[in-house]
């Protein structure tokens, strides 16, 4: 998948973080499109993502990032300045580390 390719390339380049810009603000405890009370998970471990089978990225991509110790940030590409705010540790995002 493109997620695995991105994790592999980030590892090869010695990147300090991976940012996945998608259609949601981050990882939620339930589907925010179905549950209006879904809560954003601000930070979660690689192991928890794998254990809970959260489908934010494929398992291979998560595992590669874990092996390389590269944190993954999930943010909403449609939210104005989301990438910049995520880089500054501001705004809505989730961090996998």
N, C-alpha and C positions, 0 to 999 in steps of 0.2 A: 504494500500500500504506500501511498505518499507519506503517511505518518512514519512508517518504518524507514523510508528513504531519508526523511528529514532528520530523524534521530541518528541514523548512521552517519549522515553527512555532518551533523553537529558534533558528533564524537570525533570524526576524522579531523575536523577543523579546530577542535579544542574550544568550542563555544562555551560560554558561561551560562547560557539559558536557551530554552526553546520557547517560542511563543506560538501557540495555535490560536489563530483568529477564526472564529466560527460564528454561528448565528445565536449563540446564547452567551450570557455573562460569565459562565464558568460551570462548575460541577454543582449540581443540586442534590438534596437528599431524596427528591422525587421529581417527576417530570413537571417543570414549571408551566408547560402548555396545558397540562391537565389539572394540576393542583396549584391553585392560586396562593396557597400557604407554603409552597416549597421554599426551603431555606438554602441559600448559597453556602457551600462549603468553601471557606476561604483558603484553608490549607489541609492537605491530606498526603499521606505517605504513598510511595510507589506500591508498597506491599498491600496497603488497604485498597487501592484502586484495583489491583490484580485480584485480591481475595474477594472483594465485593463484585467483581466482574463488571465494573463500571465501564461503559462503552464510550468513553470520551475519546479514546485513541485505541488502536489495536494493541494487544498484549505484547507483541514483539517490540513495538515502538517504546512502550513503557519500560520493558525490560532492558532495552538498549540504553535508555536514558538513565535508568537506575545503575547499571554497570559502569557507566561513564560519570555518574554523579552530576548529571546536568538537570537542574530543575526545569519543569514544564509549566508554563503559564497559559491558562485558557481564558480568552477574553472575546468580547463581541465585536466583530469586524464592522458591524453596522452602527455602532455607537461612536459618535464623533470623538476623535482624539484618544480612542481606547488603547491603541498601541503605545502612544507616548505616555499616557497615564499609567499603564501597566509597567512600563520601563522605570517609571518614577515611584513604583509601589503605591499608586493611588488608584482610585476608582474601583469598579467591580471586576474581579478576576478570581480565579482559583489557582493555587500553586500546588503542584505535585513535587514532592522532594523526599 
